[in-house]
Amino acid sequence: MLLKGENISFGYNKGSLVLDNVSIAIAPGEVVGLLGPSGCGKTTLGRILAGYQLPEKGVVTIDDKPLPTVGFNPVQLIFQHPERAVNPRWQMRKTLNEGWHPSDDLLEELGIEKQWLTRWPNELSGGELQRFCVARALGPETQFLIADEMTTMLDAITQAQIWQVVMRIVRERNIGMVVISHEAHLINRLCSRVVDFKNINSPDLFLV
């Protein structure tokens, strides 16, 4: 089983492509890093792979089938800004349980306190919200995880705590993962394969 984006092209302005005929494949259990400066197309590719953005050309498949458009998406995307990924009108318990019901042990590992479950998003810090977004993305049906600058906005202690939990679950469940970052040291520490977006248009750069 592979998560594949084949011949992906996309541009935000007419006549200017941020992704031009790019292909990528991620295998179960593989941790792939996308490295590059802001604006180079990393986030766009991540959104397309997770089905949040449709490419102008090309196709995304998982196990050679199109991504599902209804029900649970086996490709989960964790955004850099968690406040944009939660419904401000939902208490955190409803947000957390939108896709599944994480165990108390997982919530404790991620540092989610029980009293936060009855709070609204605007009553929590960015780091507290991101813990919920991570827990929500780690449902039992998740087969691929895309972390887009997932901990960039967080303090060092929170970053370490979240990455430790996520990487353990990725290994235990053989989840394929894409780590999107502009921080080379993080990418090199976590990933088994690194793609530098300076070479984005090199032939067959991304293919497994």
N, C-alpha and C positions, 0 to 999 in steps of 0.2 A: 504494500500500500504506500502510495506517495501523495503528498500534496504538491500539485504542479500548477505553475503558471506558464503558459506557452505562448510565445510571440506577443507579449503584452506591450501595448502602446497606449500612452495617455498624455494629454496636455491640458493645462488650465487656460491657455490662450491659443487662439486660432493660429495655426502655423508654427507653433512652438511646442515640442514634445519634451516632457520631463522624463518619460520612459519611451524608448524607441525599440520595439521588437525584442524585448527582454524575456528570457526564459529562466525559470528557477524550479528546482525540485527539492523537496525536503522529505527525508525518510523518517519513519517512526524511531524515536530515541535519539535522533540527530539534533544537535544544537548548533544552528547556523547564525553567525553574526553578520549584520549589515552595517558597515561602518562608513561614515561620511559626514560632511558638514551639513548644516541646515539648508534646506532647499534643493538638495540633490536628488530627491525622489524616493528616499528610504520609506518615509511614512506613507507616501502614495502607494508604493508597492505593497506594504503591509496591509493597508486598507482594502486593496484589490484582492489580495490573497484570502482575506477574511470575509469577503463579500459585502463590505461596506461601501465600496466604490466599484462601479462597472468600468471595465477598460473600454477604450475606443476600438481597439482591435485586440484579438487574442482571447484565450479562454482559461478559466481556472477550474481544476478538477481535483477530486479526492477519490482515490481508488478508481480512477478513470471515469468517474461520474461527476456531473455538475454539483456544485455546492447546493445544499437544500435551501429553499426559499421560505419554507414554513417549518415550525418546530425548532428543536435545539440544533444549533450550528456546531458541528464538531471542531470547527476552527474558531477559537476564541481570541479576541483582540483585547489587550489591556492598554488603555490610552495613557499618555503622559499626564493629562489633566483630568483627574477623576471627577471633578465637579461637573464636567461636561458629559459624563457617562452615566449619571444617575438622574432619576426623576426627582426634581425638587419637591414634588407633592406627595412623595412616598416616604414613610418612615423607613429606617434602615433595615428593619426586619423584613419588610416586603421586598425591598431591593435585593437583599441577600438571598431570599428564597425564590426569586424570580425564575431561576433555572433549576435549582436543586436545594437540598437542605444540608448544608455542611455540618459536620459533627462538632460537638463541643471541643474535642481535642484539637481539631484544625483551627477553630476560632482562637483557642488559647495559644497555639503555636504562632499564629499571625498577630497576636497581641490585641485581638478584638475583645473589648470588655462588654459584659452582658448588658450593662446599663446603656450602652450606645445603641442597642437594638431598637429602643423606643424613641430615639432622637431623629430629628430631621437633618438632611444633608448640611444645611447652613449652620447647624450647631456643632459640626465636627470640623477638625482641621483637615488640610489636604492629605497629610499622612494617614490620618484615621480613615478618611474616605477611601484612600487607595488600598488599604488593607481589605476593605469590603469588596472592592472591585476585583482584587486578586482571588479572594475566596469564592466569589461568584463565578469566576472563569474556570475554576478547577473542578467542575462537575465530573461525575463518572463517565459521561459520554464524550468528554473533551479528548480529542485525538491529536490536535495540533494547537499550539499556543504561540501567539505573536505578542511580544512585549515591546511596545513602542516607547522608548525612553521611560520605562515603567517607574524607575526610582529616581530620576534626575532631580525632581523637585523636593526630595526627602533628605532628612539628615542622615549622616553616615551610619548611625546605629540602626535606624529604621531600615535603611537600604540593606544592610547586612542581614538583618532578621528576615526580611521578606525574601531575599534571594536564597537564603539557606533553605527555607521551607519550599519554595518553588522548585529549586533544583533537585531536592530530595524526591518530591512527587513526580517530577519529570523522569527521573531515573527509575523509580519504582514502577511507574505505569507505562514506561516506554513511550512517552509523549514526544512527538517532534516539536521543536521549538525554534522560533526565529527571534533573535535579540537585536533590536534596532537601537543604535546609539552612536553618538559622536565621540564617545570616550573609549579610546583604543585599549586602555588597560583593563576595563571591564569586559570588553569583547574578547580580548585575548585570554582572560582568566576563565571565562565561562564556556567559550565556544570551541567546538571541534573543527569547524570550518568557518573561515572569515572571508567575506566578500567586500572589497573596497570599491565604493561607488565612483572612484576616480576612473575605474576601468569598466564602467557600466555597460558600454556598448561593445566590449570585446566578444568575439564569436564564441558561443557555447560556454561563456564564463560561468553560468549558474548551474549547468546541467550536472546531475549526479552521474 
